[in-house]
Amino acid sequence: MRIYLLLALVLLFAAACSTPPELRDNTLLNDSSLLTPAPTLAPTPTLDPAAEAAPTLSTDASDATPTLDPLTDAITIDEDAVCAPPCWRGITPGVTTWADALNVISNDSTLQNLEIQSSEDSTARGASFRGVGSEVTCCQIYSSEGSTVDLVALQVAPTTTIGQVIEIWGEPDYALGTPFSDGQAVLNLIYEDVPMVVFVFVAGESGSVTTTSEIVAVWYMAPTEMNTLITNNALHRWEGYDTFSAYDAEAGTFDTTPVPTATPTP
């Protein structure tokens, strides 16, 4: 499996059109989930042994105001950041059940046209949907076993830049460039530990990625799916902003090589 198969969504759209679609499409899902930082835990303070001694009673009125226990006040969580990547709108790949994910999408007033795909010959399940007001199917969820979501795949309006993503999530682990059409290409940025893949627009194979390059898609993945992606693809390590050719999927020296798949014993 080559990494460019991750662009299955946009390639399907391209096949249905006489001309390839614009990857930077403002009618796609307006989504800022990439800019939601992960919850952080404040470090537990080290108590002074003297402070742990039994309190001394005082009749001074200034001592009447209670103070917070530093242990109970040690953890601070931003409630708006609880569902951070790879969680999306309450759906976490590798955790959320298929039934619960369908309920989330069905009850989201900003989403519409939920269509479920399944086969009697396979345990795999898929579902596609779009944003309200859009005529383009932008998004999918996928489950290989039909019980738990493995992947949330979103095509998004180009409102977020890679510079903003790196400011929050740091630099990606791997990068791979894949051509799409004349004047359009994509740099796939792989965050192994999140786990997610961020798709950055590049102005053709002669273009470059800069801090202002727009995000056109994102995949939130279960850890098992990320492991499969990395072990089955030749990848370039991220070395900073550069040209498309520096990360070309078809050229250059790769930093990882696919793990050979064992041939079944007859």
PyMOL commands that set and color helices and strands:
alter all, ss='L'
color gray80, all
select helices_A, chain A and resi 3-15+33-35+49-52+61-63+79-81+98-106+162-169+223-231+244-247
alter helices_A, ss='H'
color red, helices_A
select strands_A, chain A and resi 111-118+125-131+139-143+151-155+174-181+184-191+196-202+215-221+236-237
alter strands_A, ss='S'
color yellow, strands_A
deselect
rebuild
show_as cartoon
